[in-house]
Amino acid sequence: MLTKAPSLTWAEVDLEAIAANTRAVKRWVGDRVEVIAVVKANAYGHGAVPVARAALSAGASRLAVHRIAEGIALRRAGLEAPILVMAPLLPEEAPEAVRWGLTPTLSMPEAAQALSAAARAAGRILPVHVEVDTGMGRAGLLPAEVLPFLRALQDMDGLSLEGLYTHFATADESDPSFAMRQLRRFEEVIGTLEAAGIRIPLRHAANSAATMRFRAAHFEAVRPGLALYGMRPSREWDPPFPLRPALTLKSRVIRVWTLAPGESVGYGRTFVAHREARMALVPIGYGDGYLRVLSNRGAVLIRGQRAPIRGRVSMDQIVVEVTGIPEVRVGDEVVILGRQGSEEIRAEDLAEWAGTINYEITTLISPRVPRLYRSGETLRPEGAPAEAAPSPFAIP
């Protein structure tokens, strides 16, 4: 167990919270529905490898990422579960997808042909998924394009059509009408395929919000992301089961001083003291992922009390007012995100102050912020470099 933090600013990720949230999702969907743990973007800033292991140990059976490189990093770390890559495969990525045993998403004939050739050359049969754009307006095939594309896939050696999926645009909103329209479109595509004799074993559509709200969208699997990290999928309705926030972002006080009336703080002098005020310097800034828009708007916790930000957020540091917390000393722990005593600053609070979403708050935490992983009373840094663990999927 660590006796002190390895940095001025660090994040603590509670792996037991990740596991508890995964179990909660699994209980909600039942034994017949698989849980695909979404760990893209470094597990929303929490650390993809430790989070993936925690989720798989708690009932998730598959992982999902956005890019080939993210999938490779998980394979290099020794993770053997199926890994869905949700970005449309490019032809030049086909050899790596085969080499590392990933499950690509196909939407282009050229990519499918390249993947088939790479799989045949390696003597493998690779599972693939196809995304349907039912109204998200991003990636995927339009409904009318799906059947001819899948017929072409059936003629390609080395590929096994395992999955079909879509993604909801408004599942987090209180009005379900557009999400239901998307669901009907997806079901119509499924019906068209079945009428043509094409049965796909793994159909999935539900993100965290849809998993919680629309049981008809569960199909054979759900794809929770945000819920695994203990964050609320919506500001408009409450989750149907408890979630445990997994990430705490911490720093420490590195200077305390008195600001005289008329003196200012930071670039642009956007805060000028109108009375004598006690200030504390905290080494976190937009270089760590703490948004500059929180200047003169955000707050942190010190000694269990809120201390407001004064002046602009700099690249490496912020200044907070501690006039009402006279016992503050250099070295005191500062909680930027998380709980301290009876007070708590949630990702949702930071998102509201910044005019953004909770996803962005944790995903933006930069690589220079070390992640420490808590399991019980033990707090440890992430393990050995991913390259140290060979994957059984890799072709030499």
ChimeraX attribute file (.defattr): number of C-alpha atoms within 10 A of each C-alpha:
attribute: neighborCount
match mode: 1-to-1
recipient: residues
	/A:1	9
	/A:2	10
	/A:3	7
	/A:4	7
	/A:5	18
	/A:6	13
	/A:7	15
	/A:8	17
	/A:9	23
	/A:10	22
	/A:11	24
	/A:12	21
	/A:13	27
	/A:14	23
	/A:15	24
	/A:16	19
	/A:17	22
	/A:18	28
	/A:19	25
	/A:20	22
	/A:21	27
	/A:22	29
	/A:23	19
	/A:24	18
	/A:25	24
	/A:26	19
	/A:27	13
	/A:28	15
	/A:29	19
	/A:30	11
	/A:31	10
	/A:32	11
	/A:33	18
	/A:34	21
	/A:35	27
	/A:36	25
	/A:37	29
	/A:38	31
	/A:39	29
	/A:40	21
	/A:41	17
	/A:42	18
	/A:43	24
	/A:44	23
	/A:45	23
	/A:46	27
	/A:47	21
	/A:48	21
	/A:49	22
	/A:50	18
	/A:51	27
	/A:52	26
	/A:53	19
	/A:54	21
	/A:55	28
	/A:56	20
	/A:57	13
	/A:58	18
	/A:59	21
	/A:60	25
	/A:61	17
	/A:62	20
	/A:63	26
	/A:64	24
	/A:65	22
	/A:66	19
	/A:67	17
	/A:68	24
	/A:69	14
	/A:70	21
	/A:71	29
	/A:72	23
	/A:73	18
	/A:74	26
	/A:75	26
	/A:76	22
	/A:77	20
	/A:78	19
	/A:79	22
	/A:80	17
	/A:81	17
	/A:82	17
	/A:83	28
	/A:84	26
	/A:85	25
	/A:86	23
	/A:87	17
	/A:88	20
	/A:89	23
	/A:90	18
	/A:91	17
	/A:92	12
	/A:93	16
	/A:94	22
	/A:95	18
	/A:96	18
	/A:97	23
	/A:98	28
	/A:99	17
	/A:100	22
	/A:101	27
	/A:102	25
	/A:103	25
	/A:104	30
	/A:105	25
	/A:106	27
	/A:107	24
	/A:108	16
	/A:109	13
	/A:110	14
	/A:111	20
	/A:112	24
	/A:113	19
	/A:114	18
	/A:115	30
	/A:116	25
	/A:117	19
	/A:118	23
	/A:119	22
	/A:120	17
	/A:121	12
	/A:122	14
	/A:123	11
	/A:124	16
	/A:125	16
	/A:126	22
	/A:127	19
	/A:128	21
	/A:129	23
	/A:130	24
	/A:131	25
	/A:132	25
	/A:133	22
	/A:134	25
	/A:135	20
	/A:136	15
	/A:137	10
	/A:138	11
	/A:139	16
	/A:140	24
	/A:141	19
	/A:142	15
	/A:143	18
	/A:144	11
	/A:145	14
	/A:146	21
	/A:147	18
	/A:148	10
	/A:149	17
	/A:150	16
	/A:151	13
	/A:152	12
	/A:153	20
	/A:154	13
	/A:155	10
	/A:156	15
	/A:157	16
	/A:158	22
	/A:159	21
	/A:160	16
	/A:161	19
	/A:162	16
	/A:163	21
	/A:164	22
	/A:165	22
	/A:166	24
	/A:167	26
	/A:168	22
	/A:169	16
	/A:170	18
	/A:171	24
	/A:172	21
	/A:173	16
	/A:174	12
	/A:175	11
	/A:176	14
	/A:177	12
	/A:178	15
	/A:179	23
	/A:180	17
	/A:181	14
	/A:182	21
	/A:183	22
	/A:184	14
	/A:185	18
	/A:186	25
	/A:187	13
	/A:188	13
	/A:189	21
	/A:190	20
	/A:191	14
	/A:192	16
	/A:193	18
	/A:194	13
	/A:195	10
	/A:196	11
	/A:197	9
	/A:198	16
	/A:199	16
	/A:200	14
	/A:201	12
	/A:202	16
	/A:203	23
	/A:204	24
	/A:205	24
	/A:206	26
	/A:207	26
	/A:208	23
	/A:209	23
	/A:210	24
	/A:211	22
	/A:212	23
	/A:213	18
	/A:214	15
	/A:215	12
	/A:216	12
	/A:217	24
	/A:218	24
	/A:219	18
	/A:220	16
	/A:221	23
	/A:222	27
	/A:223	25
	/A:224	26
	/A:225	23
	/A:226	21
	/A:227	27
	/A:228	29
	/A:229	30
	/A:230	20
	/A:231	22
	/A:232	24
	/A:233	25
	/A:234	17
	/A:235	14
	/A:236	11
	/A:237	13
	/A:238	11
	/A:239	17
	/A:240	9
	/A:241	11
	/A:242	14
	/A:243	20
	/A:244	18
	/A:245	22
	/A:246	24
	/A:247	28
	/A:248	23
	/A:249	22
	/A:250	24
	/A:251	23
	/A:252	23
	/A:253	20
	/A:254	16
	/A:255	16
	/A:256	19
	/A:257	13
	/A:258	14
	/A:259	19
	/A:260	14
	/A:261	12
	/A:262	11
	/A:263	15
	/A:264	17
	/A:265	18
	/A:266	17
	/A:267	11
	/A:268	9
	/A:269	12
	/A:270	13
	/A:271	18
	/A:272	16
	/A:273	14
	/A:274	12
	/A:275	11
	/A:276	13
	/A:277	16
	/A:278	18
	/A:279	22
	/A:280	24
	/A:281	18
	/A:282	28
	/A:283	21
	/A:284	25
	/A:285	20
	/A:286	19
	/A:287	19
	/A:288	19
	/A:289	20
	/A:290	25
	/A:291	21
	/A:292	18
	/A:293	14
	/A:294	22
	/A:295	23
	/A:296	18
	/A:297	16
	/A:298	24
	/A:299	24
	/A:300	23
	/A:301	23
	/A:302	26
	/A:303	17
	/A:304	17
	/A:305	19
	/A:306	23
	/A:307	22
	/A:308	18
	/A:309	24
	/A:310	26
	/A:311	23
	/A:312	23
	/A:313	25
	/A:314	19
	/A:315	16
	/A:316	14
	/A:317	19
	/A:318	25
	/A:319	28
	/A:320	26
	/A:321	23
	/A:322	22
	/A:323	16
	/A:324	12
	/A:325	15
	/A:326	8
	/A:327	10
	/A:328	19
	/A:329	17
	/A:330	13
	/A:331	14
	/A:332	16
	/A:333	21
	/A:334	23
	/A:335	27
	/A:336	28
	/A:337	24
	/A:338	20
	/A:339	17
	/A:340	20
	/A:341	10
	/A:342	7
	/A:343	15
	/A:344	18
	/A:345	20
	/A:346	19
	/A:347	24
	/A:348	20
	/A:349	17
	/A:350	24
	/A:351	18
	/A:352	14
	/A:353	16
	/A:354	18
	/A:355	11
	/A:356	12
	/A:357	18
	/A:358	23
	/A:359	19
	/A:360	16
	/A:361	22
	/A:362	25
	/A:363	17
	/A:364	17
	/A:365	23
	/A:366	14
	/A:367	13
	/A:368	12
	/A:369	20
	/A:370	20
	/A:371	26
	/A:372	24
	/A:373	24
	/A:374	19
	/A:375	13
	/A:376	9
	/A:377	7
	/A:378	10
	/A:379	19
	/A:380	17
	/A:381	16
	/A:382	14
	/A:383	12
	/A:384	9
	/A:385	10
	/A:386	17
	/A:387	13
	/A:388	11
	/A:389	14
	/A:390	13
	/A:391	20
	/A:392	14
	/A:393	17
	/A:394	15
	/A:395	11
	/A:396	5
